[in-house]
Amino acid sequence: MKTIFVAVLLCLISLPSFAADGKESAYDRVIETGVLKCGVMLWPPYFEKDAISGRKAI
């Protein structure tokens, strides 16, 4: 129990270090460049299909 508490505490303490201070937001970057990049991850059995043909894989 003590180990879990320490692990959660360390995660919470380190979160501010990942914050992007002074950087533009993703929305600002999309508006400025006019390019929206997105990715899709398909995994079985939920959305298994051929990415080229769009047909459902067997």
mmCIF file of the N, C-alpha and C atoms, coordinates in Angstrom:
data_MODEL
# 
_entry.id   MODEL 
# 
loop_
_atom_site.group_PDB 
_atom_site.id 
_atom_site.type_symbol 
_atom_site.label_atom_id 
_atom_site.label_alt_id 
_atom_site.label_comp_id 
_atom_site.label_asym_id 
_atom_site.label_entity_id 
_atom_site.label_seq_id 
_atom_site.pdbx_PDB_ins_code 
_atom_site.Cartn_x 
_atom_site.Cartn_y 
_atom_site.Cartn_z 
_atom_site.occupancy 
_atom_site.B_iso_or_equiv 
_atom_site.pdbx_formal_charge 
_atom_site.auth_seq_id 
_atom_site.auth_comp_id 
_atom_site.auth_asym_id 
_atom_site.auth_atom_id 
_atom_site.pdbx_PDB_model_num 
ATOM 1   N N  . MET A 1 1  ? 0.829   -1.186  0.000   1.00 0.00 ? 1  MET A N  1 
ATOM 2   C CA . MET A 1 1  ? 0.000   0.000   0.000   1.00 0.00 ? 1  MET A CA 1 
ATOM 3   C C  . MET A 1 1  ? 0.875   1.252   0.000   1.00 0.00 ? 1  MET A C  1 
ATOM 4   N N  . LYS A 1 2  ? 1.938   1.195   0.782   1.00 0.00 ? 2  LYS A N  1 
ATOM 5   C CA . LYS A 1 2  ? 2.843   2.332   0.864   1.00 0.00 ? 2  LYS A CA 1 
ATOM 6   C C  . LYS A 1 2  ? 3.536   2.557   -0.487  1.00 0.00 ? 2  LYS A C  1 
ATOM 7   N N  . THR A 1 3  ? 3.865   1.490   -1.179  1.00 0.00 ? 3  THR A N  1 
ATOM 8   C CA . THR A 1 3  ? 4.527   1.595   -2.482  1.00 0.00 ? 3  THR A CA 1 
ATOM 9   C C  . THR A 1 3  ? 3.610   2.245   -3.509  1.00 0.00 ? 3  THR A C  1 
ATOM 10  N N  . ILE A 1 4  ? 2.351   1.880   -3.498  1.00 0.00 ? 4  ILE A N  1 
ATOM 11  C CA . ILE A 1 4  ? 1.386   2.468   -4.434  1.00 0.00 ? 4  ILE A CA 1 
ATOM 12  C C  . ILE A 1 4  ? 1.219   3.953   -4.147  1.00 0.00 ? 4  ILE A C  1 
ATOM 13  N N  . PHE A 1 5  ? 1.127   4.303   -2.885  1.00 0.00 ? 5  PHE A N  1 
ATOM 14  C CA . PHE A 1 5  ? 0.987   5.709   -2.504  1.00 0.00 ? 5  PHE A CA 1 
ATOM 15  C C  . PHE A 1 5  ? 2.189   6.528   -2.975  1.00 0.00 ? 5  PHE A C  1 
ATOM 16  N N  . VAL A 1 6  ? 3.381   6.010   -2.784  1.00 0.00 ? 6  VAL A N  1 
ATOM 17  C CA . VAL A 1 6  ? 4.597   6.716   -3.203  1.00 0.00 ? 6  VAL A CA 1 
ATOM 18  C C  . VAL A 1 6  ? 4.642   6.841   -4.722  1.00 0.00 ? 6  VAL A C  1 
ATOM 19  N N  . ALA A 1 7  ? 4.247   5.802   -5.444  1.00 0.00 ? 7  ALA A N  1 
ATOM 20  C CA . ALA A 1 7  ? 4.248   5.849   -6.906  1.00 0.00 ? 7  ALA A CA 1 
ATOM 21  C C  . ALA A 1 7  ? 3.271   6.899   -7.425  1.00 0.00 ? 7  ALA A C  1 
ATOM 22  N N  . VAL A 1 8  ? 2.082   6.947   -6.849  1.00 0.00 ? 8  VAL A N  1 
ATOM 23  C CA . VAL A 1 8  ? 1.086   7.947   -7.257  1.00 0.00 ? 8  VAL A CA 1 
ATOM 24  C C  . VAL A 1 8  ? 1.574   9.347   -6.917  1.00 0.00 ? 8  VAL A C  1 
ATOM 25  N N  . LEU A 1 9  ? 2.158   9.508   -5.763  1.00 0.00 ? 9  LEU A N  1 
ATOM 26  C CA . LEU A 1 9  ? 2.681   10.807  -5.353  1.00 0.00 ? 9  LEU A CA 1 
ATOM 27  C C  . LEU A 1 9  ? 3.779   11.283  -6.302  1.00 0.00 ? 9  LEU A C  1 
ATOM 28  N N  . LEU A 1 10 ? 4.675   10.407  -6.690  1.00 0.00 ? 10 LEU A N  1 
ATOM 29  C CA . LEU A 1 10 ? 5.734   10.777  -7.630  1.00 0.00 ? 10 LEU A CA 1 
ATOM 30  C C  . LEU A 1 10 ? 5.170   11.155  -8.993  1.00 0.00 ? 10 LEU A C  1 
ATOM 31  N N  . CYS A 1 11 ? 4.148   10.452  -9.432  1.00 0.00 ? 11 CYS A N  1 
ATOM 32  C CA . CYS A 1 11 ? 3.509   10.789  -10.713 1.00 0.00 ? 11 CYS A CA 1 
ATOM 33  C C  . CYS A 1 11 ? 2.872   12.168  -10.656 1.00 0.00 ? 11 CYS A C  1 
ATOM 34  N N  . LEU A 1 12 ? 2.204   12.472  -9.563  1.00 0.00 ? 12 LEU A N  1 
ATOM 35  C CA . LEU A 1 12 ? 1.555   13.776  -9.425  1.00 0.00 ? 12 LEU A CA 1 
ATOM 36  C C  . LEU A 1 12 ? 2.567   14.911  -9.325  1.00 0.00 ? 12 LEU A C  1 
ATOM 37  N N  . ILE A 1 13 ? 3.681   14.652  -8.687  1.00 0.00 ? 13 ILE A N  1 
ATOM 38  C CA . ILE A 1 13 ? 4.714   15.678  -8.560  1.00 0.00 ? 13 ILE A CA 1 
ATOM 39  C C  . ILE A 1 13 ? 5.370   15.952  -9.909  1.00 0.00 ? 13 ILE A C  1 
ATOM 40  N N  . SER A 1 14 ? 5.521   14.933  -10.738 1.00 0.00 ? 14 SER A N  1 
ATOM 41  C CA . SER A 1 14 ? 6.218   15.104  -12.015 1.00 0.00 ? 14 SER A CA 1 
ATOM 42  C C  . SER A 1 14 ? 5.326   15.656  -13.121 1.00 0.00 ? 14 SER A C  1 
ATOM 43  N N  . LEU A 1 15 ? 4.020   15.713  -12.933 1.00 0.00 ? 15 LEU A N  1 
ATOM 44  C CA . LEU A 1 15 ? 3.122   16.200  -13.984 1.00 0.00 ? 15 LEU A CA 1 
ATOM 45  C C  . LEU A 1 15 ? 3.419   17.623  -14.439 1.00 0.00 ? 15 LEU A C  1 
ATOM 46  N N  . PRO A 1 16 ? 3.678   18.571  -13.558 1.00 0.00 ? 16 PRO A N  1 
ATOM 47  C CA . PRO A 1 16 ? 3.956   19.931  -14.041 1.00 0.00 ? 16 PRO A CA 1 
ATOM 48  C C  . PRO A 1 16 ? 5.176   20.017  -14.947 1.00 0.00 ? 16 PRO A C  1 
ATOM 49  N N  . SER A 1 17 ? 6.107   19.086  -14.844 1.00 0.00 ? 17 SER A N  1 
ATOM 50  C CA . SER A 1 17 ? 7.291   19.139  -15.697 1.00 0.00 ? 17 SER A CA 1 
ATOM 51  C C  . SER A 1 17 ? 6.959   18.833  -17.152 1.00 0.00 ? 17 SER A C  1 
ATOM 52  N N  . PHE A 1 18 ? 5.832   18.194  -17.414 1.00 0.00 ? 18 PHE A N  1 
ATOM 53  C CA . PHE A 1 18 ? 5.432   17.888  -18.783 1.00 0.00 ? 18 PHE A CA 1 
ATOM 54  C C  . PHE A 1 18 ? 4.583   18.996  -19.402 1.00 0.00 ? 18 PHE A C  1 
ATOM 55  N N  . ALA A 1 19 ? 4.213   19.992  -18.632 1.00 0.00 ? 19 ALA A N  1 
ATOM 56  C CA . ALA A 1 19 ? 3.393   21.085  -19.151 1.00 0.00 ? 19 ALA A CA 1 
ATOM 57  C C  . ALA A 1 19 ? 4.220   21.917  -20.123 1.00 0.00 ? 19 ALA A C  1 
ATOM 58  N N  . ALA A 1 20 ? 3.572   22.382  -21.178 1.00 0.00 ? 20 ALA A N  1 
ATOM 59  C CA . ALA A 1 20 ? 4.262   23.143  -22.214 1.00 0.00 ? 20 ALA A CA 1 
ATOM 60  C C  . ALA A 1 20 ? 4.068   24.636  -21.972 1.00 0.00 ? 20 ALA A C  1 
ATOM 61  N N  . ASP A 1 21 ? 4.965   25.231  -21.249 1.00 0.00 ? 21 ASP A N  1 
ATOM 62  C CA . ASP A 1 21 ? 4.891   26.668  -20.999 1.00 0.00 ? 21 ASP A CA 1 
ATOM 63  C C  . ASP A 1 21 ? 5.487   27.424  -22.183 1.00 0.00 ? 21 ASP A C  1 
ATOM 64  N N  . GLY A 1 22 ? 4.767   28.421  -22.655 1.00 0.00 ? 22 GLY A N  1 
ATOM 65  C CA . GLY A 1 22 ? 5.286   29.249  -23.723 1.00 0.00 ? 22 GLY A CA 1 
ATOM 66  C C  . GLY A 1 22 ? 5.129   28.672  -25.111 1.00 0.00 ? 22 GLY A C  1 
ATOM 67  N N  . LYS A 1 23 ? 4.663   27.470  -25.235 1.00 0.00 ? 23 LYS A N  1 
ATOM 68  C CA . LYS A 1 23 ? 4.465   26.875  -26.559 1.00 0.00 ? 23 LYS A CA 1 
ATOM 69  C C  . LYS A 1 23 ? 3.057   27.174  -27.042 1.00 0.00 ? 23 LYS A C  1 
ATOM 70  N N  . GLU A 1 24 ? 2.916   27.207  -28.358 1.00 0.00 ? 24 GLU A N  1 
ATOM 71  C CA . GLU A 1 24 ? 1.587   27.427  -28.912 1.00 0.00 ? 24 GLU A CA 1 
ATOM 72  C C  . GLU A 1 24 ? 0.744   26.169  -28.740 1.00 0.00 ? 24 GLU A C  1 
ATOM 73  N N  . SER A 1 25 ? -0.553  26.333  -28.693 1.00 0.00 ? 25 SER A N  1 
ATOM 74  C CA . SER A 1 25 ? -1.438  25.191  -28.529 1.00 0.00 ? 25 SER A CA 1 
ATOM 75  C C  . SER A 1 25 ? -1.592  24.463  -29.862 1.00 0.00 ? 25 SER A C  1 
ATOM 76  N N  . ALA A 1 26 ? -2.125  23.270  -29.800 1.00 0.00 ? 26 ALA A N  1 
ATOM 77  C CA . ALA A 1 26 ? -2.357  22.501  -31.018 1.00 0.00 ? 26 ALA A CA 1 
ATOM 78  C C  . ALA A 1 26 ? -3.351  23.222  -31.919 1.00 0.00 ? 26 ALA A C  1 
ATOM 79  N N  . TYR A 1 27 ? -4.353  23.837  -31.325 1.00 0.00 ? 27 TYR A N  1 
ATOM 80  C CA . TYR A 1 27 ? -5.344  24.585  -32.110 1.00 0.00 ? 27 TYR A CA 1 
ATOM 81  C C  . TYR A 1 27 ? -4.680  25.738  -32.862 1.00 0.00 ? 27 TYR A C  1 
ATOM 82  N N  . ASP A 1 28 ? -3.819  26.486  -32.174 1.00 0.00 ? 28 ASP A N  1 
ATOM 83  C CA . ASP A 1 28 ? -3.120  27.595  -32.825 1.00 0.00 ? 28 ASP A CA 1 
ATOM 84  C C  . ASP A 1 28 ? -2.249  27.107  -33.980 1.00 0.00 ? 28 ASP A C  1 
ATOM 85  N N  . ARG A 1 29 ? -1.586  25.975  -33.794 1.00 0.00 ? 29 ARG A N  1 
ATOM 86  C CA . ARG A 1 29 ? -0.732  25.415  -34.846 1.00 0.00 ? 29 ARG A CA 1 
ATOM 87  C C  . ARG A 1 29 ? -1.557  25.013  -36.062 1.00 0.00 ? 29 ARG A C  1 
ATOM 88  N N  . VAL A 1 30 ? -2.728  24.417  -35.839 1.00 0.00 ? 30 VAL A N  1 
ATOM 89  C CA . VAL A 1 30 ? -3.596  24.011  -36.951 1.00 0.00 ? 30 VAL A CA 1 
ATOM 90  C C  . VAL A 1 30 ? -4.105  25.235  -37.700 1.00 0.00 ? 30 VAL A C  1 
ATOM 91  N N  . ILE A 1 31 ? -4.515  26.254  -36.986 1.00 0.00 ? 31 ILE A N  1 
ATOM 92  C CA . ILE A 1 31 ? -5.016  27.469  -37.625 1.00 0.00 ? 31 ILE A CA 1 
ATOM 93  C C  . ILE A 1 31 ? -3.903  28.150  -38.420 1.00 0.00 ? 31 ILE A C  1 
ATOM 94  N N  . GLU A 1 32 ? -2.697  28.188  -37.867 1.00 0.00 ? 32 GLU A N  1 
ATOM 95  C CA . GLU A 1 32 ? -1.576  28.852  -38.528 1.00 0.00 ? 32 GLU A CA 1 
ATOM 96  C C  . GLU A 1 32 ? -1.131  28.114  -39.788 1.00 0.00 ? 32 GLU A C  1 
ATOM 97  N N  . THR A 1 33 ? -1.016  26.786  -39.714 1.00 0.00 ? 33 THR A N  1 
ATOM 98  C CA . THR A 1 33 ? -0.501  26.019  -40.849 1.00 0.00 ? 33 THR A CA 1 
ATOM 99  C C  . THR A 1 33 ? -1.588  25.562  -41.806 1.00 0.00 ? 33 THR A C  1 
ATOM 100 N N  . GLY A 1 34 ? -2.815  25.445  -41.326 1.00 0.00 ? 34 GLY A N  1 
ATOM 101 C CA . GLY A 1 34 ? -3.894  24.943  -42.170 1.00 0.00 ? 34 GLY A CA 1 
ATOM 102 C C  . GLY A 1 34 ? -3.837  23.440  -42.377 1.00 0.00 ? 34 GLY A C  1 
ATOM 103 N N  . VAL A 1 35 ? -3.052  22.748  -41.539 1.00 0.00 ? 35 VAL A N  1 
ATOM 104 C CA . VAL A 1 35 ? -2.884  21.297  -41.661 1.00 0.00 ? 35 VAL A CA 1 
ATOM 105 C C  . VAL A 1 35 ? -3.336  20.637  -40.365 1.00 0.00 ? 35 VAL A C  1 
ATOM 106 N N  . LEU A 1 36 ? -4.233  19.671  -40.494 1.00 0.00 ? 36 LEU A N  1 
ATOM 107 C CA . LEU A 1 36 ? -4.696  18.902  -39.349 1.00 0.00 ? 36 LEU A CA 1 
ATOM 108 C C  . LEU A 1 36 ? -4.203  17.474  -39.520 1.00 0.00 ? 36 LEU A C  1 
ATOM 109 N N  . LYS A 1 37 ? -3.332  17.039  -38.634 1.00 0.00 ? 37 LYS A N  1 
ATOM 110 C CA . LYS A 1 37 ? -2.789  15.683  -38.692 1.00 0.00 ? 37 LYS A CA 1 
ATOM 111 C C  . LYS A 1 37 ? -3.524  14.826  -37.672 1.00 0.00 ? 37 LYS A C  1 
ATOM 112 N N  . CYS A 1 38 ? -3.943  13.659  -38.094 1.00 0.00 ? 38 CYS A N  1 
ATOM 113 C CA . CYS A 1 38 ? -4.600  12.750  -37.162 1.00 0.00 ? 38 CYS A CA 1 
ATOM 114 C C  . CYS A 1 38 ? -4.201  11.327  -37.495 1.00 0.00 ? 38 CYS A C  1 
ATOM 115 N N  . GLY A 1 39 ? -4.289  10.484  -36.521 1.00 0.00 ? 39 GLY A N  1 
ATOM 116 C CA . GLY A 1 39 ? -3.945  9.085   -36.702 1.00 0.00 ? 39 GLY A CA 1 
ATOM 117 C C  . GLY A 1 39 ? -5.054  8.197   -36.184 1.00 0.00 ? 39 GLY A C  1 
ATOM 118 N N  . VAL A 1 40 ? -5.105  6.997   -36.720 1.00 0.00 ? 40 VAL A N  1 
ATOM 119 C CA . VAL A 1 40 ? -6.123  6.033   -36.317 1.00 0.00 ? 40 VAL A CA 1 
ATOM 120 C C  . VAL A 1 40 ? -5.419  4.739   -35.959 1.00 0.00 ? 40 VAL A C  1 
ATOM 121 N N  . MET A 1 41 ? -5.801  4.171   -34.849 1.00 0.00 ? 41 MET A N  1 
ATOM 122 C CA . MET A 1 41 ? -5.242  2.889   -34.449 1.00 0.00 ? 41 MET A CA 1 
ATOM 123 C C  . MET A 1 41 ? -6.381  1.881   -34.383 1.00 0.00 ? 41 MET A C  1 
ATOM 124 N N  . LEU A 1 42 ? -6.314  0.885   -35.195 1.00 0.00 ? 42 LEU A N  1 
ATOM 125 C CA . LEU A 1 42 ? -7.336  -0.161  -35.215 1.00 0.00 ? 42 LEU A CA 1 
ATOM 126 C C  . LEU A 1 42 ? -6.771  -1.403  -34.541 1.00 0.00 ? 42 LEU A C  1 
ATOM 127 N N  . TRP A 1 43 ? -7.569  -2.049  -33.729 1.00 0.00 ? 43 TRP A N  1 
ATOM 128 C CA . TRP A 1 43 ? -7.125  -3.277  -33.097 1.00 0.00 ? 43 TRP A CA 1 
ATOM 129 C C  . TRP A 1 43 ? -8.278  -4.265  -33.047 1.00 0.00 ? 43 TRP A C  1 
ATOM 130 N N  . PRO A 1 44 ? -7.957  -5.540  -33.202 1.00 0.00 ? 44 PRO A N  1 
ATOM 131 C CA . PRO A 1 44 ? -8.994  -6.556  -33.195 1.00 0.00 ? 44 PRO A CA 1 
ATOM 132 C C  . PRO A 1 44 ? -9.545  -6.745  -31.787 1.00 0.00 ? 44 PRO A C  1 
ATOM 133 N N  . PRO A 1 45 ? -10.724 -7.152  -31.630 1.00 0.00 ? 45 PRO A N  1 
ATOM 134 C CA . PRO A 1 45 ? -11.736 -7.498  -32.625 1.00 0.00 ? 45 PRO A CA 1 
ATOM 135 C C  . PRO A 1 45 ? -12.663 -6.343  -32.955 1.00 0.00 ? 45 PRO A C  1 
ATOM 136 N N  . TYR A 1 46 ? -12.394 -5.153  -32.459 1.00 0.00 ? 46 TYR A N  1 
ATOM 137 C CA . TYR A 1 46 ? -13.353 -4.058  -32.568 1.00 0.00 ? 46 TYR A CA 1 
ATOM 138 C C  . TYR A 1 46 ? -13.438 -3.451  -33.961 1.00 0.00 ? 46 TYR A C  1 
ATOM 139 N N  . PHE A 1 47 ? -12.334 -3.007  -34.511 1.00 0.00 ? 47 PHE A N  1 
ATOM 140 C CA . PHE A 1 47 ? -12.364 -2.301  -35.784 1.00 0.00 ? 47 PHE A CA 1 
ATOM 141 C C  . PHE A 1 47 ? -11.363 -2.896  -36.759 1.00 0.00 ? 47 PHE A C  1 
ATOM 142 N N  . GLU A 1 48 ? -11.327 -4.167  -36.887 1.00 0.00 ? 48 GLU A N  1 
ATOM 143 C CA . GLU A 1 48 ? -10.339 -4.800  -37.741 1.00 0.00 ? 48 GLU A CA 1 
ATOM 144 C C  . GLU A 1 48 ? -10.789 -4.704  -39.195 1.00 0.00 ? 48 GLU A C  1 
ATOM 145 N N  . LYS A 1 49 ? -10.041 -3.934  -39.996 1.00 0.00 ? 49 LYS A N  1 
ATOM 146 C CA . LYS A 1 49 ? -10.344 -3.826  -41.414 1.00 0.00 ? 49 LYS A CA 1 
ATOM 147 C C  . LYS A 1 49 ? -9.079  -3.482  -42.176 1.00 0.00 ? 49 LYS A C  1 
ATOM 148 N N  . ASP A 1 50 ? -9.097  -3.761  -43.473 1.00 0.00 ? 50 ASP A N  1 
ATOM 149 C CA . ASP A 1 50 ? -7.969  -3.472  -44.345 1.00 0.00 ? 50 ASP A CA 1 
ATOM 150 C C  . ASP A 1 50 ? -7.899  -1.964  -44.566 1.00 0.00 ? 50 ASP A C  1 
ATOM 151 N N  . ALA A 1 51 ? -6.755  -1.360  -44.274 1.00 0.00 ? 51 ALA A N  1 
ATOM 152 C CA . ALA A 1 51 ? -6.614  0.092   -44.389 1.00 0.00 ? 51 ALA A CA 1 
ATOM 153 C C  . ALA A 1 51 ? -6.643  0.557   -45.842 1.00 0.00 ? 51 ALA A C  1 
ATOM 154 N N  . ILE A 1 52 ? -6.250  -0.287  -46.781 1.00 0.00 ? 52 ILE A N  1 
ATOM 155 C CA . ILE A 1 52 ? -6.206  0.110   -48.189 1.00 0.00 ? 52 ILE A CA 1 
ATOM 156 C C  . ILE A 1 52 ? -7.587  0.017   -48.830 1.00 0.00 ? 52 ILE A C  1 
ATOM 157 N N  . SER A 1 53 ? -8.238  -1.128  -48.690 1.00 0.00 ? 53 SER A N  1 
ATOM 158 C CA . SER A 1 53 ? -9.531  -1.319  -49.353 1.00 0.00 ? 53 SER A CA 1 
ATOM 159 C C  . SER A 1 53 ? -10.710 -0.866  -48.489 1.00 0.00 ? 53 SER A C  1 
ATOM 160 N N  . GLY A 1 54 ? -10.519 -0.789  -47.179 1.00 0.00 ? 54 GLY A N  1 
ATOM 161 C CA . GLY A 1 54 ? -11.609 -0.415  -46.292 1.00 0.00 ? 54 GLY A CA 1 
ATOM 162 C C  . GLY A 1 54 ? -12.554 -1.564  -45.985 1.00 0.00 ? 54 GLY A C  1 
ATOM 163 N N  . ARG A 1 55 ? -12.260 -2.750  -46.495 1.00 0.00 ? 55 ARG A N  1 
ATOM 164 C CA . ARG A 1 55 ? -13.120 -3.915  -46.249 1.00 0.00 ? 55 ARG A CA 1 
ATOM 165 C C  . ARG A 1 55 ? -12.805 -4.534  -44.893 1.00 0.00 ? 55 ARG A C  1 
ATOM 166 N N  . LYS A 1 56 ? -13.817 -5.118  -44.306 1.00 0.00 ? 56 LYS A N  1 
ATOM 167 C CA . LYS A 1 56 ? -13.648 -5.775  -43.021 1.00 0.00 ? 56 LYS A CA 1 
ATOM 168 C C  . LYS A 1 56 ? -12.778 -7.014  -43.196 1.00 0.00 ? 56 LYS A C  1 
ATOM 169 N N  . ALA A 1 57 ? -11.753 -7.138  -42.346 1.00 0.00 ? 57 ALA A N  1 
ATOM 170 C CA . ALA A 1 57 ? -10.860 -8.292  -42.415 1.00 0.00 ? 57 ALA A CA 1 
ATOM 171 C C  . ALA A 1 57 ? -11.516 -9.492  -41.752 1.00 0.00 ? 57 ALA A C  1 
ATOM 172 N N  . ILE A 1 58 ? -11.130 -10.648 -42.186 1.00 0.00 ? 58 ILE A N  1 
ATOM 173 C CA . ILE A 1 58 ? -11.698 -11.884 -41.628 1.00 0.00 ? 58 ILE A CA 1 
ATOM 174 C C  . ILE A 1 58 ? -10.820 -12.395 -40.519 1.00 0.00 ? 58 ILE A C  1 
# 
